[in-house]
């Protein structure tokens, strides 16, 4: 059995599906654990690490506007955090089969020479909006749409910057699943079946 990496659109249920896959296979699931390990290793401010763990945020844009010195300082910090997260991801994968969510894990493990099964989870806007409403605690369509756009844009920019590839493009993954159409349980079952039989 291989390491499984999951990339996902915001609100498509990647975290829930990843958890289900790990439970069904009896292997570890890593998401926030990657951030926690990075914080422990670096002494970074936990809030900064949480915000910057997988996103190119407004903070980076703000720091860039302050001038080259501030921008370079921030970029150095961001790059250091990224490298540490890559090391943590690689270490988890070397320990054995597991499910790793986000953070360019597919590309990190490719570069490390570790074979993995890469999955992308997406869904139509209606299904995602229902889940995002729960996540942000609001039924306001404008807020929901803004949250979806912000998260997906941030993940897109992060993935593109650090991999040189297009986030969400089928060529980057072995399998893409529409969780809105299939449902979380069915997505998990498909991933588990392939993981067991490939």
N, C-alpha and C positions, 0 to 999 in steps of 0.2 A: 504494500500500500504506500502511496506517495503522500507528500505534503500537498494540501489543498489550499490554494489562495482564492480569495473572493474579492472582487471589485464590485461596486454597486452604485446605482443612482440613489440619491437621498429619498427616503420614503419607500424604497422598493423592497425593504425587508431583509437586507443583506445580513444584518446582525442576528436577527431571529433565525434565518435559514442557516447561517454558519453555526449557531448554537445547536440547532437540531441535527445537523450533519455530524458535528463532533460527538453529540450524545449517542447517536445511532451507531457510530463507528467506535465509540469508546476511546476517543483520542482528545488531547487538549485543544481548546479554542482560545486563540490569542487576539485580543483587540486592545482594550485599555491597558492590558498587561504590558504591552509593548511600551506604552507611554510611561507607565510606572517604573519599568526597568530603566528606561532612559533617564528619568528624573533621578533615580537612585544612583546611577552611574555618573551623572554630571553635576548634580546640585543645581540644575536649572530651576527657575521659579516654576512650580507645578502649573500655575494658571497659564503661563506663557507656553509651556510644553503642550498643555491640553489644546490651546488655541492653534498652535503651529504644528501640531503633530501630523497633519495631513492636508494643510491648506496653505495657499498663498493669500494672506489676509490683508485687510485694510491697514493693519499695523505696518506691514512691509511697504505699502504705498506711501504711508505717512512718513516713515523713516526716510524713504527715498527723497521726499520733497524737502527734507531738512538739510540736504547737502551730501556730498560724497563721503565725508568722514562718518557721519551717522549711518548712512546707507551701507558703507563698507563694514562698519561694526555690526550692524544688524545682520547683514548677509553672512558674515563670518559665523555669527552665533547660530543662524539658521542652518548653515552648511554643517557646522559641528553637530548640531542636534540630528540632522538627517543622517550623517555618517554613523552616529551612535545607534540610531534606530535601525539602520541597516545591519549593524553588527549584532544587535539583539535579535532581529528577525532571523539572521543566518544561524545564530546560536540555537534558537528554538527549533529551527528546521533540522539541524544536525542531530538533535536529540531523538528525532524519530517522527513518525507521521503525526500531523496536527493540522488544524485549520487556522489560517492567518487571514484576518480581515484588513483590507486596504493597505495604505502606506507603501504602494508600489512593490508589494511583496513579490509579485510575479516577476518583475524585472530584477529585483534584488537577488532572488534565488537563481535566476537565469545567469546573471553575472558571476554568481558564486559557484556555478556548475552543479547546482542541486536540482534534481529532477522534480517537477511539481505539476499538479493538475490545476490549470488556471480557469476560473469561472467568472463570468460577468452577469450580474443580476440587474434587470431593468424592469420597468413597468410603465403603463400609460399614465398620463397626468392625473386622471381621475382616481385611480387606485392609489397612486402616491400621495395625492392631496389628502385622502382620508387618513392615511398613516401619519402624514406630517401634521395634520390638525391635532392628533393625539400627542405627538412629540413636542409641539410648541404650545399646546394648551389653548388653542384659539380656533374658532370656526370662521374667522374673517378671511374671505377668499384672497384679498390683496396681500395680507400677511403671509398666508400659506404659499402663494405664488412667489413672493419675495424670498421666503426662506428656502424654497426649492431651488430657485435660480442662484441664490448666494452660495449654497452648499455645493451644488453641481458645478458651478463656475470655478469655485475654489479647488475642488478635487480635480477638475479638468486641467486647470493651470498648473497645479502641483505635479500631476502625473506627466503632463507634457514637458515641463521644465526638467524634471529629474530623470526621465526615461528617453526623451526625444521621440516618443511615440504619441499617438492620438488616443486619449482616454475613451474607452467605450467601443473602439473599432474592433470588429470581429477577429481580425488577423492577430490580435494580441492575446487571444484566449482560445482555449480548447473547446469551451462551451459557453453559450449565452442563453440565459433563461428569462422568459417573461413571467415574473412572479404574479402580475396582475391577472394574467390568463390562467396560469397553472396553479396558483396558490402556493403558500410557503411549504406546506407538507409535501406536496408533489415535487417541488423543486428540490427539497432535501432528499427525497427518495431517489430521484434521478441521479443526483450527485453521488449519493452513497452507492448506488448500483454500479455506476461507472468506476468509482474508486475501488470497489471490491473486485471488479472483473477486468481491470486493465493493467 
